[in-house]
Amino acid sequence: MKVLIMNGPNLNMLGKRDSSVYGDQSYDDLCNVLTNFCETAGIDCELFHSNHEGDLVDRIQRLDFDAVVINPGALTHYSYSLRDALEIFSGPKIEVHISNISAREAFRNKSVISPVCTGTIAGLGIKGYILAIEYLVLKSR
């Protein structure tokens, strides 16, 4: 199984952003945790980050993976192009958010991405990514 783990705008700034919202771990820490977890679980994973919406859309459109874990960052709330690209992919898609977007500012409460995803995990920090991958592994069996 190949899992594409995507991160949108500003997630590369983990460790520099408000730690009360995003935790203390850096983006490199996140990548190391996910790479090690996937390696141990026997999962082929690709980590992809971009601050540019079109780059994320282009990556999805390659359709060379079995499942997606995506934290779209601020694109969650308004990116219909990202939503449409995800909708094209027929495999499982899990939307992940480090913070609980429903408990934050009003503009962050709505996700245009969620309706085309298999599920959403929010507010569990970096552990949310691990839970998403564990779900995908169980689903594939």
Rosetta silent file (secondary structure, phi, psi, omega in degrees, C-alpha in Angstrom):
SEQUENCE: MKVLIMNGPNLNMLGKRDSSVYGDQSYDDLCNVLTNFCETAGIDCELFHSNHEGDLVDRIQRLDFDAVVINPGALTHYSYSLRDALEIFSGPKIEVHISNISAREAFRNKSVISPVCTGTIAGLGIKGYILAIEYLVLKSR
SCORE:     score description
SCORE:     0.000 S_00000001
   1 L     0.000  132.340  174.910    0.000    0.000    0.000 S_00000001
   2 E  -109.468  122.754  179.402    1.268    3.464   -0.902 S_00000001
   3 E  -110.200  125.826  173.747   -0.035    6.332    1.226 S_00000001
   4 E   -91.951  119.468  179.023    0.392    9.913    0.121 S_00000001
   5 E  -108.044  110.216 -173.295    0.659   12.150    3.200 S_00000001
   6 E  -109.809  141.832  175.944    0.025   15.734    2.149 S_00000001
   7 E  -132.482  131.886 -177.553    0.436   18.949    4.091 S_00000001
   8 L   -92.215 -160.917 -172.301   -0.717   22.349    2.923 S_00000001
   9 L   -51.722  136.214  172.834    0.260   25.936    3.647 S_00000001
  10 L    73.627   -4.276  178.165    2.221   26.816    6.769 S_00000001
  11 H   -69.402  -22.020  173.829    2.512   23.275    8.093 S_00000001
  12 H   -66.959   -8.804 -179.393    6.230   23.514    7.364 S_00000001
  13 H   -98.805   10.526  174.915    6.245   26.100   10.163 S_00000001
  14 L   -54.988  143.568 -176.278    5.307   23.629   12.899 S_00000001
  15 L    91.046  -18.275  177.398    7.480   24.263   15.933 S_00000001
  16 L  -113.120  -15.305  179.819    7.438   27.987   15.159 S_00000001
  17 L   -86.555  175.023 -178.458    3.670   28.479   15.324 S_00000001
  18 L   -53.997  109.896 -175.928    1.571   28.855   18.488 S_00000001
  19 H   -67.286  -22.786  177.851    2.499   25.768   20.516 S_00000001
  20 H   -71.306  -18.770  178.136   -0.774   25.921   22.471 S_00000001
  21 H  -102.553  -43.982 -170.223   -2.587   25.217   19.184 S_00000001
  22 H  -109.410   -2.076 -179.318   -0.059   23.221   17.134 S_00000001
  23 L    82.793 -178.183 -174.582    2.191   21.617   19.743 S_00000001
  24 L   -98.416  -11.997 -175.031    5.956   21.820   20.104 S_00000001
  25 L   -76.340  145.761  179.044    7.080   19.426   17.380 S_00000001
  26 L   -84.469  171.101  176.094    8.617   20.754   14.181 S_00000001
  27 H   -63.118  -38.781  176.463    7.656   19.743   10.649 S_00000001
  28 H   -61.937  -38.927  175.979   10.835   17.651   10.503 S_00000001
  29 H   -60.370  -45.767  178.322    9.727   15.915   13.717 S_00000001
  30 H   -58.039  -47.967 -179.257    6.361   15.165   12.113 S_00000001
  31 H   -60.830  -42.292  179.333    8.034   13.762    8.998 S_00000001
  32 H   -64.340  -43.888  178.401   10.357   11.572   11.084 S_00000001
  33 H   -59.740  -47.157 -177.182    7.488   10.223   13.189 S_00000001
  34 H   -68.973  -41.788  178.337    5.432    9.393   10.098 S_00000001
  35 H   -62.179  -46.242  179.591    8.315    7.890    8.140 S_00000001
  36 H   -64.151  -42.648  179.598    9.328    5.685   11.066 S_00000001
  37 H   -62.254  -46.985 -178.934    5.742    4.601   11.739 S_00000001
  38 H   -64.673  -41.291  178.662    5.112    3.706    8.102 S_00000001
  39 H   -60.574  -45.635  178.849    8.412    1.873    7.800 S_00000001
  40 H   -62.855  -36.788 -178.346    7.619   -0.211   10.894 S_00000001
  41 H   -83.542   -3.640 -179.707    4.108   -0.940    9.569 S_00000001
  42 L    73.992   30.064 -178.779    5.445   -1.937    6.136 S_00000001
  43 L  -106.695  133.873  173.190    3.709    0.948    4.384 S_00000001
  44 E   -82.108  116.922  179.913    5.184    2.831    1.461 S_00000001
  45 E  -123.713  149.100  172.493    4.581    6.498    2.233 S_00000001
  46 E  -123.492  126.293  174.864    5.366    9.704    0.444 S_00000001
  47 E   -96.841  130.514 -177.953    5.348   12.955    2.362 S_00000001
  48 E  -134.907  126.387  176.142    4.456   15.969    0.281 S_00000001
  49 E  -126.730  141.528  169.303    4.225   19.571    1.449 S_00000001
  50 L  -152.736  145.550  172.020    3.489   22.726   -0.466 S_00000001
  51 L   -88.368    3.291 -174.244    2.425   26.241    0.377 S_00000001
  52 L  -117.719  121.911 -176.907    0.915   26.417   -3.129 S_00000001
  53 H   -54.127  -46.480 -178.240   -2.565   25.147   -3.895 S_00000001
  54 H   -61.677  -35.496  177.354   -1.765   24.216   -7.496 S_00000001
  55 H   -63.415  -40.164  178.638    1.185   22.054   -6.435 S_00000001
  56 H   -65.473  -44.137  178.246   -1.115   20.052   -4.137 S_00000001
  57 H   -61.611  -47.506  179.577   -3.689   19.649   -6.914 S_00000001
  58 H   -58.537  -40.272 -178.717   -1.007   18.587   -9.410 S_00000001
  59 H   -66.321  -43.241  178.303    0.339   15.989   -6.970 S_00000001
  60 H   -61.600  -41.721 -175.372   -3.087   14.474   -6.371 S_00000001
  61 H   -65.153  -11.837  175.051   -3.804   14.314  -10.097 S_00000001
  62 L   -70.113  -25.078  174.310   -0.888   11.912  -10.612 S_00000001
  63 L    50.684   40.090 -177.773   -3.117    9.263   -8.962 S_00000001
  64 L  -111.059   41.890 -178.135   -0.133    6.996   -8.191 S_00000001
  65 L  -147.031  167.452 -178.386   -1.055    6.061   -4.620 S_00000001
  66 L  -100.574  -22.978 -177.264   -3.602    3.884   -2.816 S_00000001
  67 E  -156.948  159.351 -179.480   -4.735    6.269   -0.085 S_00000001
  68 E  -128.832  135.952  165.166   -4.344    9.874    1.038 S_00000001
  69 E  -116.018  122.602 -175.224   -3.871   11.491    4.419 S_00000001
  70 E  -132.908  131.319  167.229   -4.193   15.240    3.999 S_00000001
  71 E  -112.782   99.023 -175.324   -3.883   18.246    6.247 S_00000001
  72 L   -76.709   -1.275 -177.978   -4.853   21.025    3.864 S_00000001
  73 H    59.295 -142.059 -177.514   -4.083   23.790    6.358 S_00000001
  74 H   -63.721  -19.919  178.183   -5.940   27.016    5.591 S_00000001
  75 H   -65.010  -17.444  178.018   -7.011   25.596    2.210 S_00000001
  76 H   -49.573  -37.172 -166.063   -9.472   23.480    4.220 S_00000001
  77 H   -93.736  -10.917 -175.800  -11.916   26.340    4.340 S_00000001
  78 L  -150.746   -2.173 -172.772  -12.041   27.585    0.752 S_00000001
  79 L   -89.003   92.112  176.923  -10.125   25.453   -1.753 S_00000001
  80 H   -73.117  -25.801  177.119  -12.659   24.000   -4.139 S_00000001
  81 H   -68.546  -39.039  176.647   -9.876   23.097   -6.577 S_00000001
  82 H   -68.140  -42.265  176.826   -8.242   20.906   -3.911 S_00000001
  83 H   -57.012  -48.391 -177.921  -11.643   19.452   -3.013 S_00000001
  84 H   -64.423  -38.296  177.543  -12.338   18.614   -6.668 S_00000001
  85 H   -63.808  -42.474  178.137   -8.915   16.986   -7.115 S_00000001
  86 H   -64.773  -36.531 -179.698   -9.519   14.820   -4.047 S_00000001
  87 H   -63.339  -32.283  179.247  -12.963   13.894   -5.332 S_00000001
  88 H   -64.031  -36.638 -179.860  -11.404   12.485   -8.522 S_00000001
  89 L   -75.049  123.587 -173.688   -9.361   10.000   -6.469 S_00000001
  90 L   -89.546   -7.324 -179.480  -11.639    7.054   -5.643 S_00000001
  91 L   -80.502 -179.896 -179.555   -9.535    5.534   -2.849 S_00000001
  92 L   -68.436  141.187 -178.367   -9.735    6.302    0.863 S_00000001
  93 E  -135.380  125.533  178.007   -8.950    9.847    1.946 S_00000001
  94 E  -117.465  123.661  176.368   -8.527   10.967    5.534 S_00000001
  95 E   -88.726  131.211 -178.314   -8.504   14.665    6.403 S_00000001
  96 E  -125.414  139.624  173.056   -6.327   15.454    9.436 S_00000001
  97 E  -134.213  132.085  179.502   -6.025   18.601   11.522 S_00000001
  98 L   -64.690  -42.304  178.303   -3.614   19.020   14.409 S_00000001
  99 L   -97.156  167.510  176.172   -6.000   21.421   16.149 S_00000001
 100 L   -87.236   97.327 -174.941   -9.746   21.086   16.599 S_00000001
 101 H   -62.673  -24.123  179.298  -10.933   23.367   13.801 S_00000001
 102 H   -73.407  -18.128 -178.206  -14.494   23.255   15.154 S_00000001
 103 H  -104.487   11.542 -177.278  -13.372   24.889   18.410 S_00000001
 104 L  -107.836 -159.203 -178.957  -11.419   27.705   16.788 S_00000001
 105 L   -55.963  150.030 -175.690  -12.292   30.942   14.991 S_00000001
 106 H   -54.986  -38.980 -177.845  -15.602   30.866   13.106 S_00000001
 107 H   -67.066  -17.169  179.477  -13.912   31.012    9.688 S_00000001
 108 H   -92.221   -4.922 -173.573  -12.046   27.781   10.519 S_00000001
 109 L   -73.832  -24.897 -177.105  -15.168   25.819   11.474 S_00000001
 110 L  -104.500  134.176  174.316  -16.192   24.746    7.970 S_00000001
 111 L  -112.720  126.247  172.796  -14.240   22.363    5.791 S_00000001
 112 L   -84.456   -8.870 -179.234  -14.956   22.174    2.065 S_00000001
 113 L   -85.014  -38.747 -174.980  -12.637   19.140    1.999 S_00000001
 114 H   -50.668  -42.421 -176.114  -14.523   16.909    4.486 S_00000001
 115 H   -61.544  -19.948  179.694  -17.465   16.037    2.208 S_00000001
 116 H  -105.002    8.622 -179.915  -15.164   14.225   -0.249 S_00000001
 117 L  -104.445  155.146  176.504  -13.134   12.420    2.419 S_00000001
 118 L   -66.581  -37.910 -179.586  -13.701    9.040    4.019 S_00000001
 119 E  -165.378  170.418  179.755  -13.233   10.607    7.454 S_00000001
 120 E  -133.696  136.633  174.950  -11.769   13.476    9.430 S_00000001
 121 E  -123.150  123.153 -177.094   -9.538   13.460   12.503 S_00000001
 122 E  -139.452  143.729  171.632   -9.107   16.777   14.285 S_00000001
 123 L    87.221    7.810 -178.153   -7.713   18.037   17.550 S_00000001
 124 L  -107.874   16.066  179.497   -5.458   15.098   18.412 S_00000001
 125 L    66.109 -154.191 -179.194   -2.174   16.712   17.436 S_00000001
 126 L   -63.051  -27.394  178.151    0.346   14.759   15.403 S_00000001
 127 H   -56.439  -27.009  178.282   -1.206   11.529   16.714 S_00000001
 128 H   -58.081  -37.124  177.812   -4.094   12.212   14.307 S_00000001
 129 H   -64.396  -43.923 -179.856   -1.853   11.328   11.360 S_00000001
 130 H   -62.039  -44.469  178.847   -0.915    8.004   12.974 S_00000001
 131 H   -61.961  -38.134  177.267   -4.570    7.192   13.640 S_00000001
 132 H   -62.784  -44.953  179.918   -5.410    7.979   10.017 S_00000001
 133 H   -66.169  -41.306  177.394   -2.687    5.635    8.757 S_00000001
 134 H   -59.424  -41.571  176.990   -3.762    2.897   11.180 S_00000001
 135 H   -60.208  -45.157 -179.171   -7.297    3.174    9.839 S_00000001
 136 H   -62.041  -38.665  177.565   -6.053    2.875    6.258 S_00000001
 137 H   -64.011  -46.476  179.179   -4.066   -0.233    7.135 S_00000001
 138 H   -62.887  -40.517 -179.808   -7.094   -1.852    8.777 S_00000001
 139 H   -64.399  -32.021 -176.419   -9.317   -0.882    5.855 S_00000001
 140 H   -78.369  -12.905 -177.739   -6.921   -2.472    3.364 S_00000001
 141 L   -84.251    0.000    0.000   -7.010   -5.883    5.052 S_00000001
